[in-house]
Amino acid sequence: MSDRPNLLFIMPDQMRHDFLSCYGAPHISTPNIDRIAAEGIRYDQAYSLHPVCVPARCSLLTGLNAWRNHVLTNGNHLRPDHAACGIRTWAEMLTDHGYLTSAIGKMHFYPWEASFGFQHRIACEDKVWVNIQDDYWHYLQQRGHRKYMGKEHEGYDENRGACVSLLPWDCYWDYFVGEAAARFIREYDDERPFACMVGFPGPHDPYDPTPEFLAKVDVDKIPDPAPGDPIHRDVREGIHPRPRPGAPIWTPQTEGPYTEEQKRKVRAHYSALIVQIDHEVGQILAALEESGRLDNTIVIFASDHGDLVGDHGVNAKGNFYEGSCHVPMLVRQPGGAAGEVRDDLVCLTDVTATLLAASGHGVPEYMDARPLPGLGLAGDAPRDMLVGGLQSGWMAYDGRHKLVKYGNGAAGLFDLQEDPQEEHNLAESVAHAAEYRHLDAALWREVMRSVQASHSYNLVDASESGPLWADKVFGAAGWERVYPHSSVKRR
């Protein structure tokens, strides 16, 4: 067994933090996920700074924020020449550092079968990508099943995406991923330590649990959704914008207002999906124990973003309300703290720096990611501000006050200490003008720094030898610049 730790990063898709019992959820029990918290550290101020699937995941891959890697929507991905531009994925770095790197489940790569540095892959991609012939597709084919679109399920439109799966549990998306990860751990026989990322497709919509897990939700204790209308866009129908003309329709076709009954049903089905994932996390932890690897494996659990599931009258993510961007972050470190709760400001991308630092590789200075605090890793400097963004909106958060700005011109300022459900917009409040200015300045500083750093690949010259006008080589005929330039500096 290697003297370096194995690294296991478990990431469900679209899981908000407050629907886990270790974060106080009253209506479901998630004992296996809770175990990671009980035997490790729970971070209560963890945020996805780019709360949409692909931007969050590309930021994780690179340790760079979304402005710097140019991935601000699900329609973007890392440029094919990212390595030539000096941007490497954490999987590439750890492979070179002597780890066996593995990606099991949903990764949301373009193209979907790309490796991005992972040496081993078992693919089970997005629940909407039903035509992708990944490993899960073949698994279903062998069992006489196929992937089903949400709209093929009874009640999908009427219930805003809440339905019951047409697949039995042993053919379900998250079952396949969890069992594949557990099998990988049990059968692992390489002398190298492993660094494995497990991506569950759930609890992303469609909200389609199997019946036995839906029965585990205490519907009478489901928390009410946050009240009020959203400030960021016109969502009169309370659901995603419809696809462009001619594209397949996968979101519910809605009529009338998003009723309280519909919200409760969506929240119940979403919760059941979380219970399903918790079951599979238990299988993965059991595999670590049975193989004797639990005490030599750092386990990290976090999500790419959350889901509003009815908060402010909308579903899904892509905004900076708490349900969308406040995520779980749990770390079990052998020999480390147990049952500790921390209020440090941390972000999802910090997982990247944590994996690199824990492996002994070290964190490149150009990265925005920092190792999570409390683990004894070098470089875990505290933050006093979190700043994030997407194509459609930006956020700055100092641990109490949150400033959000959206592309339609809307702005919001919320005091999360006094107003945790973000009902009262203080953006126009004279009494809170100082907080607004402080957060606004921090937001613009980070955006300007990031935009400048994002153009490092097309620098004319990045040498330390002096300005071009003093360089005799530059003055001679035939000089050419390096492109793309691979010098990437943090500041």
LOBAGU-838478 format. One record per residue (C-alpha): residue number from 1; residue in one letter; x, y, z. Coordinates in steps of 0.05 Angstrom, whole numbers, always signed. Layout:
REM residues N
[site NUM "a" [X Y Z]]
...
REM end
This chain:
REM residues 491
[site 1 "m" [+0 +0 +0]]
[site 2 "s" [+26 +69 -18]]
[site 3 "d" [+47 +117 +36]]
[site 4 "r" [+8 +171 -1]]
[site 5 "p" [-67 +174 +10]]
[site 6 "n" [-119 +151 -40]]
[site 7 "l" [-164 +209 -60]]
[site 8 "l" [-239 +198 -69]]
[site 9 "f" [-283 +257 -91]]
[site 10 "i" [-357 +242 -92]]
[site 11 "m" [-399 +294 -128]]
[site 12 "p" [-474 +288 -140]]
[site 13 "d" [-505 +334 -191]]
[site 14 "q" [-550 +390 -166]]
[site 15 "m" [-553 +374 -92]]
[site 16 "r" [-567 +432 -45]]
[site 17 "h" [-536 +429 +24]]
[site 18 "d" [-598 +437 +68]]
[site 19 "f" [-632 +374 +41]]
[site 20 "l" [-581 +330 +78]]
[site 21 "s" [-595 +310 +150]]
[site 22 "c" [-524 +329 +172]]
[site 23 "y" [-543 +400 +152]]
[site 24 "g" [-609 +397 +189]]
[site 25 "a" [-659 +369 +138]]
[site 26 "p" [-719 +345 +180]]
[site 27 "h" [-754 +303 +127]]
[site 28 "i" [-703 +251 +105]]
[site 29 "s" [-645 +213 +135]]
[site 30 "t" [-577 +210 +99]]
[site 31 "p" [-536 +169 +148]]
[site 32 "n" [-480 +150 +100]]
[site 33 "i" [-466 +221 +77]]
[site 34 "d" [-474 +243 +149]]
[site 35 "r" [-420 +193 +168]]
[site 36 "i" [-369 +232 +126]]
[site 37 "a" [-387 +294 +167]]
[site 38 "a" [-386 +258 +234]]
[site 39 "e" [-318 +228 +220]]
[site 40 "g" [-290 +291 +187]]
[site 41 "i" [-305 +364 +175]]
[site 42 "r" [-370 +397 +154]]
[site 43 "y" [-362 +465 +120]]
[site 44 "d" [-424 +508 +131]]
[site 45 "q" [-404 +565 +84]]
[site 46 "a" [-388 +527 +20]]
[site 47 "y" [-410 +557 -47]]
[site 48 "s" [-409 +539 -120]]
[site 49 "l" [-384 +603 -152]]
[site 50 "h" [-408 +582 -221]]
[site 51 "p" [-474 +545 -205]]
[site 52 "v" [-487 +510 -271]]
[site 53 "c" [-462 +440 -289]]
[site 54 "v" [-407 +453 -340]]
[site 55 "p" [-378 +518 -313]]
[site 56 "a" [-373 +488 -243]]
[site 57 "r" [-340 +424 -270]]
[site 58 "c" [-290 +460 -315]]
[site 59 "s" [-271 +504 -257]]
[site 60 "l" [-259 +441 -217]]
[site 61 "l" [-217 +410 -272]]
[site 62 "t" [-171 +470 -278]]
[site 63 "g" [-172 +505 -210]]
[site 64 "l" [-189 +569 -248]]
[site 65 "n" [-252 +610 -243]]
[site 66 "a" [-301 +612 -300]]
[site 67 "w" [-279 +680 -327]]
[site 68 "r" [-208 +654 -333]]
[site 69 "n" [-224 +588 -368]]
[site 70 "h" [-278 +620 -412]]
[site 71 "v" [-332 +570 -391]]
[site 72 "l" [-392 +611 -368]]
[site 73 "t" [-451 +569 -394]]
[site 74 "n" [-467 +496 -407]]
[site 75 "g" [-455 +512 -480]]
[site 76 "n" [-380 +525 -468]]
[site 77 "h" [-323 +478 -452]]
[site 78 "l" [-248 +481 -444]]
[site 79 "r" [-212 +501 -507]]
[site 80 "p" [-179 +441 -541]]
[site 81 "d" [-110 +472 -536]]
[site 82 "h" [-116 +485 -461]]
[site 83 "a" [-52 +448 -447]]
[site 84 "a" [-14 +490 -497]]
[site 85 "c" [-40 +552 -461]]
[site 86 "g" [-10 +528 -396]]
[site 87 "i" [-76 +502 -366]]
[site 88 "r" [-73 +430 -340]]
[site 89 "t" [-128 +390 -307]]
[site 90 "w" [-117 +362 -237]]
[site 91 "a" [-124 +292 -267]]
[site 92 "e" [-65 +306 -314]]
[site 93 "m" [-24 +332 -256]]
[site 94 "l" [-38 +273 -211]]
[site 95 "t" [-26 +223 -267]]
[site 96 "d" [+43 +252 -275]]
[site 97 "h" [+51 +251 -200]]
[site 98 "g" [+43 +175 -197]]
[site 99 "y" [-31 +168 -184]]
[site 100 "l" [-80 +124 -221]]
[site 101 "t" [-135 +174 -240]]
[site 102 "s" [-206 +150 -249]]
[site 103 "a" [-272 +184 -269]]
[site 104 "i" [-335 +144 -255]]
[site 105 "g" [-404 +170 -273]]
[site 106 "k" [-425 +238 -299]]
[site 107 "m" [-368 +285 -319]]
[site 108 "h" [-403 +329 -371]]
[site 109 "f" [-343 +330 -417]]
[site 110 "y" [-346 +353 -489]]
[site 111 "p" [-337 +306 -525]]
[site 112 "w" [-369 +261 -474]]
[site 113 "e" [-318 +204 -482]]
[site 114 "a" [-257 +251 -474]]
[site 115 "s" [-209 +235 -417]]
[site 116 "f" [-182 +304 -396]]
[site 117 "g" [-126 +267 -361]]
[site 118 "f" [-165 +210 -328]]
[site 119 "q" [-133 +143 -343]]
[site 120 "h" [-195 +102 -326]]
[site 121 "r" [-267 +120 -342]]
[site 122 "i" [-335 +88 -331]]
[site 123 "a" [-384 +137 -362]]
[site 124 "c" [-457 +149 -342]]
[site 125 "e" [-472 +217 -369]]
[site 126 "d" [-526 +269 -359]]
[site 127 "k" [-598 +244 -348]]
[site 128 "v" [-620 +286 -408]]
[site 129 "w" [-568 +256 -455]]
[site 130 "v" [-609 +194 -470]]
[site 131 "n" [-576 +182 -538]]
[site 132 "i" [-505 +177 -512]]
[site 133 "q" [-479 +106 -519]]
[site 134 "d" [-437 +107 -455]]
[site 135 "d" [-422 +49 -408]]
[site 136 "y" [-490 +58 -374]]
[site 137 "w" [-525 +54 -442]]
[site 138 "h" [-493 -14 -455]]
[site 139 "y" [-510 -37 -384]]
[site 140 "l" [-584 -22 -397]]
[site 141 "q" [-582 -55 -465]]
[site 142 "q" [-557 -119 -435]]
[site 143 "r" [-616 -119 -386]]
[site 144 "g" [-670 -103 -437]]
[site 145 "h" [-677 -30 -417]]
[site 146 "r" [-659 +38 -445]]
[site 147 "k" [-651 +110 -421]]
[site 148 "y" [-718 +146 -415]]
[site 149 "m" [-730 +220 -425]]
[site 150 "g" [-767 +253 -368]]
[site 151 "k" [-826 +267 -413]]
[site 152 "e" [-837 +193 -423]]
[site 153 "h" [-858 +187 -350]]
[site 154 "e" [-929 +194 -327]]
[site 155 "g" [-944 +260 -294]]
[site 156 "y" [-879 +293 -315]]
[site 157 "d" [-910 +355 -346]]
[site 158 "e" [-967 +362 -295]]
[site 159 "n" [-920 +356 -236]]
[site 160 "r" [-864 +401 -260]]
[site 161 "g" [-815 +343 -270]]
[site 162 "a" [-836 +300 -211]]
[site 163 "c" [-849 +228 -232]]
[site 164 "v" [-832 +156 -215]]
[site 165 "s" [-776 +122 -253]]
[site 166 "l" [-793 +73 -309]]
[site 167 "l" [-728 +36 -290]]
[site 168 "p" [-722 -12 -232]]
[site 169 "w" [-671 +7 -179]]
[site 170 "d" [-618 -42 -203]]
[site 171 "c" [-620 -7 -271]]
[site 172 "y" [-623 +64 -245]]
[site 173 "w" [-570 +117 -262]]
[site 174 "d" [-544 +128 -192]]
[site 175 "y" [-545 +54 -175]]
[site 176 "f" [-501 +40 -235]]
[site 177 "v" [-451 +95 -215]]
[site 178 "g" [-449 +75 -141]]
[site 179 "e" [-439 +2 -155]]
[site 180 "a" [-386 +16 -208]]
[site 181 "a" [-348 +59 -158]]
[site 182 "a" [-353 +6 -103]]
[site 183 "r" [-329 -47 -151]]
[site 184 "f" [-270 -4 -173]]
[site 185 "i" [-249 +3 -101]]
[site 186 "r" [-258 -71 -83]]
[site 187 "e" [-220 -96 -144]]
[site 188 "y" [-165 -43 -145]]
[site 189 "d" [-98 -78 -149]]
[site 190 "d" [-50 -25 -175]]
[site 191 "e" [+11 -6 -133]]
[site 192 "r" [-3 +67 -145]]
[site 193 "p" [-52 +106 -101]]
[site 194 "f" [-116 +124 -136]]
[site 195 "a" [-150 +191 -146]]
[site 196 "c" [-222 +177 -164]]
[site 197 "m" [-278 +224 -179]]
[site 198 "v" [-348 +195 -174]]
[site 199 "g" [-402 +236 -208]]
[site 200 "f" [-474 +217 -192]]
[site 201 "p" [-524 +241 -245]]
[site 202 "g" [-576 +254 -191]]
[site 203 "p" [-611 +289 -158]]
[site 204 "h" [-613 +329 -223]]
[site 205 "d" [-682 +332 -254]]
[site 206 "p" [-723 +296 -278]]
[site 207 "y" [-743 +283 -206]]
[site 208 "d" [-755 +209 -219]]
[site 209 "p" [-738 +166 -159]]
[site 210 "t" [-757 +93 -154]]
[site 211 "p" [-818 +78 -110]]
[site 212 "e" [-781 +46 -51]]
[site 213 "f" [-740 +108 -40]]
[site 214 "l" [-798 +156 -49]]
[site 215 "a" [-831 +120 +9]]
[site 216 "k" [-773 +140 +55]]
[site 217 "v" [-790 +215 +51]]
[site 218 "d" [-831 +244 +108]]
[site 219 "v" [-874 +289 +66]]
[site 220 "d" [-904 +324 +127]]
[site 221 "k" [-836 +351 +147]]
[site 222 "i" [-812 +377 +80]]
[site 223 "p" [-788 +449 +90]]
[site 224 "d" [-829 +502 +55]]
[site 225 "p" [-797 +535 -5]]
[site 226 "a" [-769 +605 +4]]
[site 227 "p" [-825 +656 -12]]
[site 228 "g" [-826 +713 -60]]
[site 229 "d" [-811 +722 -134]]
[site 230 "p" [-741 +719 -163]]
[site 231 "i" [-706 +783 -181]]
[site 232 "h" [-664 +756 -238]]
[site 233 "r" [-712 +740 -294]]
[site 234 "d" [-784 +733 -317]]
[site 235 "v" [-804 +664 -293]]
[site 236 "r" [-879 +670 -296]]
[site 237 "e" [-884 +596 -312]]
[site 238 "g" [-836 +577 -257]]
[site 239 "i" [-791 +532 -298]]
[site 240 "h" [-731 +534 -345]]
[site 241 "p" [-736 +576 -408]]
[site 242 "r" [-761 +533 -465]]
[site 243 "p" [-711 +506 -517]]
[site 244 "r" [-699 +541 -582]]
[site 245 "p" [-747 +523 -639]]
[site 246 "g" [-736 +454 -667]]
[site 247 "a" [-697 +428 -607]]
[site 248 "p" [-723 +368 -567]]
[site 249 "i" [-766 +391 -509]]
[site 250 "w" [-741 +359 -444]]
[site 251 "t" [-766 +409 -393]]
[site 252 "p" [-838 +405 -369]]
[site 253 "q" [-890 +441 -411]]
[site 254 "t" [-927 +481 -359]]
[site 255 "e" [-994 +514 -354]]
[site 256 "g" [-1015 +563 -300]]
[site 257 "p" [-978 +582 -236]]
[site 258 "y" [-929 +538 -199]]
[site 259 "t" [-976 +515 -144]]
[site 260 "e" [-956 +499 -72]]
[site 261 "e" [-979 +427 -83]]
[site 262 "q" [-932 +421 -143]]
[site 263 "k" [-874 +450 -105]]
[site 264 "r" [-884 +400 -48]]
[site 265 "k" [-887 +343 -97]]
[site 266 "v" [-823 +365 -132]]
[site 267 "r" [-788 +373 -64]]
[site 268 "a" [-810 +303 -43]]
[site 269 "h" [-785 +270 -106]]
[site 270 "y" [-720 +310 -105]]
[site 271 "s" [-710 +288 -33]]
[site 272 "a" [-720 +215 -52]]
[site 273 "l" [-665 +221 -104]]
[site 274 "i" [-619 +245 -48]]
[site 275 "v" [-637 +184 -6]]
[site 276 "q" [-619 +140 -66]]
[site 277 "i" [-551 +172 -71]]
[site 278 "d" [-540 +165 +4]]
[site 279 "h" [-552 +91 -3]]
[site 280 "e" [-498 +86 -56]]
[site 281 "v" [-450 +128 -15]]
[site 282 "g" [-459 +74 +38]]
[site 283 "q" [-438 +22 -13]]
[site 284 "i" [-376 +61 -31]]
[site 285 "l" [-356 +71 +42]]
[site 286 "a" [-367 -3 +54]]
[site 287 "a" [-321 -20 -4]]
[site 288 "l" [-267 +23 +26]]
[site 289 "e" [-274 -12 +93]]
[site 290 "e" [-277 -82 +65]]
[site 291 "s" [-215 -70 +22]]
[site 292 "g" [-176 -41 +80]]
[site 293 "r" [-170 +27 +46]]
[site 294 "l" [-214 +71 +89]]
[site 295 "d" [-158 +92 +135]]
[site 296 "n" [-114 +111 +76]]
[site 297 "t" [-165 +149 +35]]
[site 298 "i" [-186 +221 +39]]
[site 299 "v" [-260 +226 +22]]
[site 300 "i" [-290 +291 -3]]
[site 301 "f" [-364 +301 -15]]
[site 302 "a" [-391 +363 -50]]
[site 303 "s" [-439 +382 -105]]
[site 304 "d" [-430 +423 -169]]
[site 305 "h" [-490 +467 -148]]
[site 306 "g" [-559 +462 -117]]
[site 307 "d" [-631 +465 -140]]
[site 308 "l" [-683 +515 -119]]
[site 309 "v" [-739 +462 -122]]
[site 310 "g" [-792 +515 -115]]
[site 311 "d" [-755 +570 -77]]
[site 312 "h" [-779 +637 -102]]
[site 313 "g" [-825 +600 -150]]
[site 314 "v" [-772 +567 -193]]
[site 315 "n" [-734 +502 -202]]
[site 316 "a" [-662 +486 -221]]
[site 317 "k" [-601 +531 -216]]
[site 318 "g" [-561 +583 -255]]
[site 319 "n" [-571 +639 -205]]
[site 320 "f" [-543 +661 -138]]
[site 321 "y" [-600 +646 -91]]
[site 322 "e" [-579 +601 -33]]
[site 323 "g" [-615 +540 -60]]
[site 324 "s" [-575 +545 -124]]
[site 325 "c" [-505 +562 -101]]
[site 326 "h" [-498 +540 -28]]
[site 327 "v" [-471 +469 -31]]
[site 328 "p" [-450 +414 +17]]
[site 329 "m" [-376 +405 +31]]
[site 330 "l" [-354 +347 +74]]
[site 331 "v" [-283 +319 +83]]
[site 332 "r" [-262 +256 +119]]
[site 333 "q" [-187 +255 +130]]
[site 334 "p" [-156 +194 +163]]
[site 335 "g" [-126 +218 +229]]
[site 336 "g" [-157 +286 +220]]
[site 337 "a" [-212 +323 +256]]
[site 338 "a" [-277 +287 +270]]
[site 339 "g" [-345 +320 +278]]
[site 340 "e" [-316 +389 +266]]
[site 341 "v" [-359 +445 +237]]
[site 342 "r" [-326 +505 +204]]
[site 343 "d" [-352 +572 +181]]
[site 344 "d" [-294 +589 +134]]
[site 345 "l" [-314 +617 +67]]
[site 346 "v" [-297 +561 +17]]
[site 347 "c" [-317 +545 -54]]
[site 348 "l" [-327 +483 -95]]
[site 349 "t" [-264 +496 -135]]
[site 350 "d" [-223 +490 -71]]
[site 351 "v" [-232 +415 -79]]
[site 352 "t" [-181 +418 -136]]
[site 353 "a" [-128 +450 -93]]
[site 354 "t" [-144 +402 -36]]
[site 355 "l" [-133 +341 -80]]
[site 356 "l" [-67 +368 -107]]
[site 357 "a" [-41 +389 -38]]
[site 358 "a" [-62 +325 -4]]
[site 359 "s" [-26 +284 -57]]
[site 360 "g" [+39 +320 -45]]
[site 361 "h" [+38 +350 -115]]
[site 362 "g" [+27 +420 -91]]
[site 363 "v" [-19 +474 -118]]
[site 364 "p" [+5 +515 -178]]
[site 365 "e" [+8 +588 -159]]
[site 366 "y" [-34 +610 -218]]
[site 367 "m" [-95 +573 -192]]
[site 368 "d" [-154 +609 -159]]
[site 369 "a" [-168 +547 -117]]
[site 370 "r" [-140 +540 -46]]
[site 371 "p" [-135 +479 -2]]
[site 372 "l" [-194 +472 +46]]
[site 373 "p" [-178 +498 +116]]
[site 374 "g" [-172 +452 +176]]
[site 375 "l" [-136 +396 +139]]
[site 376 "g" [-66 +419 +154]]
[site 377 "l" [-49 +430 +80]]
[site 378 "a" [+0 +483 +56]]
[site 379 "g" [-32 +544 +25]]
[site 380 "d" [-99 +542 +61]]
[site 381 "a" [-103 +617 +67]]
[site 382 "p" [-170 +644 +94]]
[site 383 "r" [-217 +684 +50]]
[site 384 "d" [-257 +745 +69]]
[site 385 "m" [-297 +745 +4]]
[site 386 "l" [-326 +696 -47]]
[site 387 "v" [-336 +723 -117]]
[site 388 "g" [-367 +682 -173]]
[site 389 "g" [-403 +689 -239]]
[site 390 "l" [-437 +661 -300]]
[site 391 "q" [-454 +692 -366]]
[site 392 "s" [-521 +714 -336]]
[site 393 "g" [-500 +739 -268]]
[site 394 "w" [-447 +753 -215]]
[site 395 "m" [-442 +748 -139]]
[site 396 "a" [-399 +775 -82]]
[site 397 "y" [-409 +747 -12]]
[site 398 "d" [-372 +765 +52]]
[site 399 "g" [-402 +713 +98]]
[site 400 "r" [-462 +755 +117]]
[site 401 "h" [-482 +802 +60]]
[site 402 "k" [-490 +777 -11]]
[site 403 "l" [-492 +823 -72]]
[site 404 "v" [-518 +794 -137]]
[site 405 "k" [-522 +826 -206]]
[site 406 "y" [-557 +798 -267]]
[site 407 "g" [-553 +810 -341]]
[site 408 "n" [-623 +840 -343]]
[site 409 "g" [-599 +897 -298]]
[site 410 "a" [-629 +869 -234]]
[site 411 "a" [-588 +875 -170]]
[site 412 "g" [-599 +844 -102]]
[site 413 "l" [-568 +854 -34]]
[site 414 "f" [-587 +805 +21]]
[site 415 "d" [-568 +800 +94]]
[site 416 "l" [-566 +725 +104]]
[site 417 "q" [-559 +731 +179]]
[site 418 "e" [-625 +768 +186]]
[site 419 "d" [-658 +742 +122]]
[site 420 "p" [-634 +671 +107]]
[site 421 "q" [-689 +660 +56]]
[site 422 "e" [-670 +722 +16]]
[site 423 "e" [-739 +754 +18]]
[site 424 "h" [-718 +826 +28]]
[site 425 "n" [-676 +859 -26]]
[site 426 "l" [-634 +915 +6]]
[site 427 "a" [-601 +938 -59]]
[site 428 "e" [-639 +1005 -56]]
[site 429 "s" [-633 +1013 +19]]
[site 430 "v" [-597 +1077 +39]]
[site 431 "a" [-581 +1045 +106]]
[site 432 "h" [-542 +989 +71]]
[site 433 "a" [-506 +1032 +19]]
[site 434 "a" [-438 +1019 +52]]
[site 435 "e" [-447 +944 +47]]
[site 436 "y" [-468 +951 -25]]
[site 437 "r" [-407 +993 -43]]
[site 438 "h" [-359 +946 -7]]
[site 439 "l" [-385 +884 -42]]
[site 440 "d" [-391 +919 -109]]
[site 441 "a" [-318 +941 -106]]
[site 442 "a" [-295 +870 -88]]
[site 443 "l" [-337 +842 -145]]
[site 444 "w" [-307 +889 -197]]
[site 445 "r" [-236 +879 -173]]
[site 446 "e" [-242 +804 -182]]
[site 447 "v" [-276 +808 -249]]
[site 448 "m" [-223 +855 -276]]
[site 449 "r" [-166 +813 -249]]
[site 450 "s" [-197 +750 -278]]
[site 451 "v" [-211 +779 -347]]
[site 452 "q" [-139 +803 -352]]
[site 453 "a" [-112 +736 -329]]
[site 454 "s" [-157 +700 -378]]
[site 455 "h" [-117 +729 -436]]
[site 456 "s" [-49 +703 -415]]
[site 457 "y" [-48 +657 -475]]
[site 458 "n" [-44 +715 -524]]
[site 459 "l" [+9 +757 -489]]
[site 460 "v" [+59 +787 -538]]
[site 461 "d" [+114 +776 -487]]
[site 462 "a" [+113 +748 -416]]
[site 463 "s" [+188 +747 -402]]
[site 464 "e" [+220 +777 -340]]
[site 465 "s" [+279 +804 -380]]
[site 466 "g" [+250 +872 -394]]
[site 467 "p" [+203 +909 -442]]
[site 468 "l" [+201 +893 -515]]
[site 469 "w" [+226 +962 -536]]
[site 470 "a" [+293 +946 -501]]
[site 471 "d" [+300 +877 -532]]
[site 472 "k" [+348 +876 -591]]
[site 473 "v" [+321 +809 -616]]
[site 474 "f" [+252 +840 -621]]
[site 475 "g" [+281 +897 -661]]
[site 476 "a" [+313 +852 -713]]
[site 477 "a" [+273 +828 -773]]
[site 478 "g" [+240 +761 -767]]
[site 479 "w" [+220 +763 -694]]
[site 480 "e" [+156 +724 -679]]
[site 481 "r" [+116 +718 -616]]
[site 482 "v" [+100 +653 -581]]
[site 483 "y" [+27 +633 -590]]
[site 484 "p" [-7 +608 -550]]
[site 485 "h" [+35 +633 -492]]
[site 486 "s" [+37 +583 -435]]
[site 487 "s" [+58 +632 -380]]
[site 488 "v" [-1 +633 -331]]
[site 489 "k" [+7 +675 -269]]
[site 490 "r" [-41 +684 -212]]
[site 491 "r" [-28 +758 -199]]
REM end
